[in-house]
Amino acid sequence: MKKTLIFAAIATAGMIAAPSAQAAMATDAVLTLGPQDGFCDFGLGTYPDACVVAAIPSANYFAMDNDGSGEWENSERVGIEAGTGGINLAAASPAGQIDSVWNFFGGDGWHTTKNALSITSDNGAGNVTLGMAGWNVFWNGGDIDMGQGADAIVTCGVDCADGDSFTLDYNAVVPSGAFIGVAYVLHLSGTVGGPSAIPVPAAVWLFGSGLLGLVGVARRRKVA
């Protein structure tokens, strides 16, 4: 009877302690931007021979609806090159970590985060929404709070685990400064880094270890 109870408890502990088979984006993941890509605008020739300089960024960029047309013309895109680290979901990302310096209307700028970004939903199958409160644009000598839009949509190749590819799309409206009221869109792509799954709490592992200890005690009693 006692032996049956012990083995049943061990089996239960094994099911509790086993990591989830469905991987998810870790809360401390780092989204690292991939290399820039580009394409030719209509009428400029065949890339790359005729329009290397005028190539339109397609892998990583932000765009501003400067003419208020409600559309994102190719001429409104500003290419983004990868910084030194990427977007750290668990902590603030300082200047130079997400992207390198870009130039917009004669002023230098870059993106930062003022705090950790939160995962608001994750279906474990490559679809994640990300709260962007704290997303910031530094441009022309000042900070602009761009974290007031709806959640960003992150789409991954498989499950958003470590090493998976991702694209991130986000929309907001400039809340202040020279471009107040202008629509802003962000498109990023690259690789997810960090732990591949949410870690199992230490208490669960300790519970399993304790049960194994009980088995050892029971065996010693039987031998005695």
JOKA-V86297 format. One record per residue. N is the residue number from 1. SS is DSSP state (alpha for helix, beta for strand, coil for the rest). PSI is psi in whole degrees, 0 to 359 (NA if undefined). OMEGA is omega in whole degrees, -180 to 180 (NA if undefined). Layout:
# JOKA-V86297
[[N	SS	PSI	OMEGA] [N	SS	PSI	OMEGA]]
This chain:
# JOKA-V86297
[[1	coil	311	-180] [2	alpha	319	-180] [3	alpha	319	180] [4	alpha	318	-180] [5	alpha	320	-179] [6	alpha	312	-179] [7	alpha	327	176] [8	alpha	320	179] [9	alpha	319	179] [10	alpha	319	180] [11	alpha	320	178] [12	alpha	316	179] [13	alpha	322	180] [14	alpha	321	179] [15	alpha	324	180] [16	alpha	318	-173] [17	alpha	340	-177] [18	coil	132	178] [19	coil	151	179] [20	coil	137	179] [21	coil	342	-179] [22	coil	101	-177] [23	coil	154	179] [24	coil	163	176] [25	coil	129	-180] [26	coil	148	-179] [27	coil	344	177] [28	coil	27	178] [29	coil	159	176] [30	beta	124	179] [31	beta	107	-176] [32	beta	128	-179] [33	beta	141	176] [34	coil	183	-180] [35	coil	152	178] [36	coil	151	175] [37	coil	165	-178] [38	beta	165	177] [39	beta	164	-179] [40	coil	140	173] [41	coil	157	-178] [42	coil	132	175] [43	coil	358	-178] [44	coil	357	179] [45	coil	195	-176] [46	coil	124	180] [47	coil	138	5] [48	coil	1	-171] [49	coil	318	-171] [50	coil	347	-174] [51	coil	47	177] [52	coil	314	-177] [53	coil	324	-175] [54	coil	11	-179] [55	coil	139	-179] [56	beta	125	-180] [57	beta	138	-178] [58	coil	340	-178] [59	coil	313	-178] [60	coil	121	-180] [61	beta	164	163] [62	beta	159	180] [63	beta	148	178] [64	beta	131	179] [65	coil	72	-172] [66	coil	328	-178] [67	coil	0	178] [68	coil	22	-177] [69	coil	346	-176] [70	coil	5	179] [71	coil	156	-179] [72	coil	89	179] [73	coil	153	179] [74	alpha	325	-178] [75	alpha	347	-178] [76	alpha	0	180] [77	beta	141	174] [78	beta	119	-178] [79	beta	145	179] [80	coil	128	175] [81	coil	147	-177] [82	beta	143	175] [83	coil	206	-174] [84	coil	344	-176] [85	coil	309	-176] [86	coil	191	180] [87	beta	111	178] [88	beta	113	-176] [89	coil	335	-173] [90	coil	352	-176] [91	coil	166	177] [92	coil	143	178] [93	beta	110	-174] [94	coil	179	-180] [95	coil	135	177] [96	coil	348	-178] [97	coil	318	-179] [98	coil	306	-178] [99	beta	159	175] [100	coil	169	-178] [101	coil	133	173] [102	beta	169	-178] [103	beta	131	-179] [104	beta	119	-179] [105	coil	43	175] [106	coil	358	179] [107	beta	139	178] [108	beta	150	180] [109	beta	170	176] [110	beta	167	179] [111	beta	145	174] [112	beta	170	167] [113	beta	140	-178] [114	coil	343	-178] [115	coil	179	177] [116	coil	146	176] [117	coil	142	-175] [118	beta	141	172] [119	beta	115	-177] [120	beta	338	173] [121	beta	151	-179] [122	beta	114	-178] [123	coil	4	179] [124	coil	5	-178] [125	coil	29	174] [126	coil	10	179] [127	beta	115	-176] [128	beta	144	169] [129	beta	142	-172] [130	beta	122	175] [131	beta	130	-173] [132	coil	13	176] [133	coil	124	-175] [134	coil	351	176] [135	beta	131	-171] [136	beta	142	172] [137	beta	124	171] [138	beta	120	-178] [139	beta	136	174] [140	coil	37	174] [141	coil	4	-179] [142	beta	159	179] [143	beta	142	175] [144	beta	122	-180] [145	beta	106	-179] [146	coil	21	-177] [147	coil	23	-175] [148	coil	8	178] [149	coil	181	175] [150	coil	168	-179] [151	coil	145	174] [152	beta	147	178] [153	beta	119	178] [154	beta	125	179] [155	beta	126	-177] [156	beta	165	-180] [157	coil	322	-177] [158	coil	290	-173] [159	coil	6	-180] [160	coil	20	175] [161	coil	176	-180] [162	coil	127	178] [163	coil	352	-180] [164	coil	158	176] [165	beta	157	179] [166	beta	156	164] [167	beta	144	-180] [168	beta	130	178] [169	beta	133	-174] [170	beta	140	178] [171	beta	143	177] [172	beta	177	176] [173	beta	134	-179] [174	coil	122	-173] [175	coil	346	-175] [176	coil	172	176] [177	coil	196	-174] [178	coil	333	-177] [179	coil	30	-179] [180	coil	134	179] [181	coil	355	-179] [182	coil	136	180] [183	beta	142	-177] [184	beta	135	177] [185	beta	143	-180] [186	beta	132	176] [187	beta	118	180] [188	beta	154	176] [189	beta	154	-179] [190	beta	221	-173] [191	beta	140	176] [192	beta	130	176] [193	beta	167	179] [194	coil	185	-179] [195	coil	146	-176] [196	coil	347	180] [197	coil	159	178] [198	coil	125	-175] [199	coil	149	177] [200	coil	135	-180] [201	coil	143	-177] [202	alpha	327	-179] [203	alpha	326	-180] [204	alpha	317	179] [205	alpha	321	178] [206	alpha	323	179] [207	alpha	316	178] [208	alpha	320	179] [209	alpha	321	179] [210	alpha	321	179] [211	alpha	322	177] [212	alpha	324	176] [213	alpha	322	178] [214	alpha	323	178] [215	alpha	317	180] [216	alpha	318	179] [217	alpha	317	-179] [218	alpha	320	-180] [219	alpha	319	180] [220	alpha	322	178] [221	alpha	322	-180] [222	alpha	318	179] [223	alpha	319	179] [224	coil	NA	NA]]
